[in-house]
Amino acid sequence: MTWFPLLLADPSPCLRWLVLRQLFHKPEDDPEVQELAALRASDPLIAPLLTGQGPDGAWVRGDWVWHGDRQRMTLLALMRLGFLGFGPEHPGVQRGAEYLFSLQQSDGGWGLPSTVDGLTNRDDEGYTMVPLQTALPLRALAMCGYATDPRAERAYEWLLAQRLEDGAWPTGIAGGGTYGYVAGYRKMPHSRWGCRSNTTGVLLCLAYHPERRYSEAARRALDLLLGRETKEAYTLGYEVTRLIGAEPTRGFMTFYAKFDLALVLDMCWRIGATLEDARVADSVAFIRAQRGEYGLWDAPQPQASRWLTFDLLRSLEKLDTAGDWVSAEPRTPFQTYPKKPQRF
């Protein structure tokens, strides 16, 4: 049995619509595509979600987040809507986007949450800047089609201004103007102060921009990220599982703490990394080896397996075998917490 009947028999009209549009490349005026488009609003992943939106466009409740304020719930809701294929033409997306833009500061970024993983946000204690404070709302807006909005472009410039000289993004700026500590699980190869969670957040914003995704900043950050050649089957598809609400969202600094190869592969095809890069080719070989006997990949939550399969099939199809992608990073062993050499 192949994946064709398994995905097209899924109860979600959103998934079936995406499969037809992005895997079978059916045109928008195809009768079956049009029929599914009319059913998308009643999808169980969409209908309950929209009931949590308030009159001002913000989401005031939802079961997809462990805890969070209205801004956090709104950006997570927009991420789901964008992943499911909804854009500025949808009234809920329009109102949610305007609410997020209303919180944007004059410098182009968004403010820090009231707490950062339990640390009070004060000028003399904790962080005064964390790239994720802007990367999270900007990714939500970019996924819904607002990447080229002038207000979003200002946010991109804010993020680029926080970039380190080596091409990564730091944990943040702590009191006194120093770079924040980078825990081992968030370290990046070949970057002293680069934080994998923050760099991933910014890179995802760039990946959804029609022009900036091919920029030097995006390619350099992806090159650094690919230097971590960890292959973990249990985290494969974590981001997809979280986007559809099968996994609650936790953390701020740790938002992208899990190393999800499905997410990395998605960024590879969007930014232009090719199978000529041995690191990409090895990741593809590992992912293919995880595929089950019925053509599906197992997600961290069983109900997300068909969604993960769609996501991986799309990435595998769109990855180019050759192109102008060039890596500048050597392949070196990486450990999250390397053993310190003994003095004696």
Secondary structure, DSSP 4 states (H G I P E B T S, - for coil): --HHHHHHT-S-HHHHHHIIIIIS---TT-HHHHHHHHHGGG-TTTHHHHHTB-TTS-B---SSBSS--HHHHHHHHHHHHHHTT--TTSHHHHHHHHHHHHT--TTSS-PPPSEETTEE-BTTBSEEE-THHHHHHHHHHHHTT-TTSHHHHHHHHHHHHT--TTS--BS-EETTTEEPP--GGGEETTEEEEEHHHHHHHHHHHHTSTTGGGSHHHHHHHHHHTT-----GGGTTHHHHHHTTSS-B--STTTT-S--HHHHHHHHHHHT--TTSHHHHHHHHHHHHT--TTS-PPPSSGGGHHHHHHHHHHHHHH--SSSS----S------SSPPPPP--
